[in-house]
Amino acid sequence: MKLLLLLLNAGKLGKLLLSGGSMLISVAVYAWVFGWAYAVGFVALILVHEMGHLLAARQCGLAVSAPMFIPFVGAWVALKDDNLDAHTEAYVGLGGPVLGTVAAFVCYLLAQETGKPLWMALAYAGFFINLFNLVPLRPLDGGRIVRAVSTRLWWVGLPLLVALFIWRPSPLLAMVGLLALPDIWAAWRGQADTSAQAVPLKVRWQFGSIYLALVAGLAVMALDAHQRLPPV
């Protein structure tokens, strides 16, 4: 009991319990709507995505928290240092979609191997979530990645977000739009972030190429997985 109290006071176990508890709550909420099997797989896909950010941040020597989950919103890992240069922010932002895409593709292969619709449904969800996160608009991962390429790409993200909201109105999309307003307003006033200019041209091309390859690959795989799903 004394050891437990010491760990709680140190904050380590408390943070771990908070992270694990939020994940279990998300599983329970999704299970109420979609069933336990899908809920566990869906939250696991989100966890893998966030672990990609965590591993990338650790590689950059950044202090990062355990993932926190909010049902129907997603999850995030908090960085103690928010004032990152464009290169580091892009690298950390890229980690989530890369690892998340791998996890979704594993589900796709399992669906092909087993013939179970559950795996294909999870594959589609994984491809779509990671594709949505690549919309070039902060606070989404895409907005963080393209910061190292050109912040002008944020202007591409705004009409995409509006089109998504018209197609499927969602409080989450509205929240993303509100969080993106400071960047858009700064760009409108001619005060856009110019930190991409400090990134070497070769590195900018690398981030841009990986970003476009991920967007194209995820779009194709999401469409393919959707077409392979059995009719409801």
N, C-alpha and C positions, 0 to 999 in steps of 0.2 A: 504493500500500500504506500509506503514511504517512497519507493522507487517510482511508482506511478505518479505520485504527487510531484516529485522532482521533475519528471519528464513533462508533465503538464505545465509546471511553472516555467520550464525552459522553453515551452512553446512548440517543441518538436512533435510530441505525441498529439497535442491538441490540434495542430495543423493537419496532421495525418488523419486524425479522426474526422475533422471537418471536411477534408477532401473526400475521404471514403464515404462519409455520411451523405454528402451531396450527390455522390455518384449513385448510391443505393436509392436515394429518394428519386432520382431521375429514372432509374430502372423501374421502380414501383409505379411512377406516373405513366411512363410509356407502356408498361405492361397492362395497365388499366384500359388503355386504348387499343393496343396492338397485340397483346399477349406476351407472356414471359419470354419465350424463345427469341422473338424479334427484338424485344426490349433489351435483353442482355447483349445481343449481337450489335444492336444499334449504338448503345452506350460504349461498347468495346471499340467500335470504329471511331467514335469521338475521342476516346481515351488515347488511341494510337495516334490520332492526328495531333493531339496536344502534347504527347510524348515526343513527337517530332520537333515541335517548338522547344520543348525542354532540353532535348539533347543538343539541338543547334545552339541554344543559349549557353549551355554548359561548355560547349566547344569554344565559344567566344569568351569564356571566363566570366560570364554574367551570373549573378545571384538570381535565382528564380524560384517561385513558390510551386507547391504541388497543384495539380489541376483542380479547379472548382467548377461544379456543374450547376446549371439552371435548366430545368425542363422546358422544352420548346424554345430555348434561346441558344443553348449549346454549352460550351465550356471555355475556360481560358486559363493561362498561366500568367501570373503577375511578375513583372520584372521590377527589381528595386531601382534600377537606373532606367528611367524613361527617356532620357536625353541621348539617344543613340545616333551615331552617324548613319548615313544612308546605306553604306555597305553592310554594316552589322545588322541594321534593321531588316534589310532585304534578306540576308542570310538566315536570320531567325524566322522571318516570315515564310521563307521557302520550305523550312524544315517540316512544318505541319502538312501542307499539301503533298509533299513528296512521300512521306511515310504513310499518310492517309490513303494515297492512291495505291500504294503497294498493298495495304490491308484490304482495300476494296477489290483489287485484282485477285487476291487470294480467295476471297469469297466467290468471285466470278469463276475461278478454276474449280472450286469445290462444287459449285452449282453444275458445271459441266460434267464433273466426275460422278456426282451422286444423283443428279437429276431432280434434286429437291428444290422446290420454288423458294423456300426460305432463304437459301444462300443467294439466289439470284435477286431477291428483294433487297437483301442486305448489300449486295454488290451495287445495285442501282442507287440505293441510298448513299453509299460511300462515294460513288462517282459524282453524284449530284451535289452532295454537301461540299466536297472539295472543289468542284467546279464553281459553285456559288461563292466560295471563299476567295476565288481568284478574280472576282469583279474588281477592277482597278480603282478602288475607293477605300481610303482608310475610314474605319478601323479594320476592315477586312484584310486578309493576308495579301490579296492582290495589290491593294493600295500601298502596302508596306514594301512589296517586292519592286513595283515599278518606280518607287521613290529613287532607287539606284539607277534607273534607266532614264526616265523623264517624268517630272510631276505633271506635265501636260496631259499624260494619259489619264489623270484623275478626271479630266473632262469627258473621257470616254465612259467612265464608270457611272457618271451621273445619269445620262439617258438610259443606260442599261438598267439601273436601279428603278428608274421611273417606269420603264417598260415592264419590268418584273412586277411592280406594284399594281399596274393596270391589269396585268394578266392574272395575278393572284394577290389581291390586297392582303397585307399582313402587318400586324403591329411590329414584328421584327424588322421588316423592311423599312418601316417608318422610323424606327429607332436608329437603324444604320444611317439613314438619310440625315437625321438630326445630328448624329455624331460626326458626320462628314462635312457638315455645313461650315465649320471654321476654316477648313482647308479650301473649300470652294469659294468662300467669301474672300479669303486672302488672295487667291488666284484672280478673282474678279477685280480686286483693287490693285492688281499688279504687284502684290507682295508674296508671290508664290515661293515655296521652298526651292532654293537653287542648290541644295547640297549635292544633287546628282552630278553637278559639274566637277566636284572634287573626286569623284570615282573615276578611275582610269577607264579609257574608252574600251579596252579589251574586256574588262570586268563588266562594263555596262552591256556589251554585246552578249556576254555569257549569261547574265541574268535575263536579258531580253529573250534569248533563244530558249532557255529552259522554261521561262514563263509561257511563251507561245506554244512550245511543245506540250506542256502540261495542259493548257487550255484546249488545244486541238485533240489531244489524246483522251482527255476526260469527256469532252463533248461527244466524241465518237463512241466511247465505251458506255456512257450513260444512255445514249440512244439505242445502242445494241442491247444492253441489259433490259431496257424498258420494253423493247419489242419482243424479247424472249420471255417476259413475264406472262403467266397464264391469265386469261381474262377474269376479272372479278365478277 
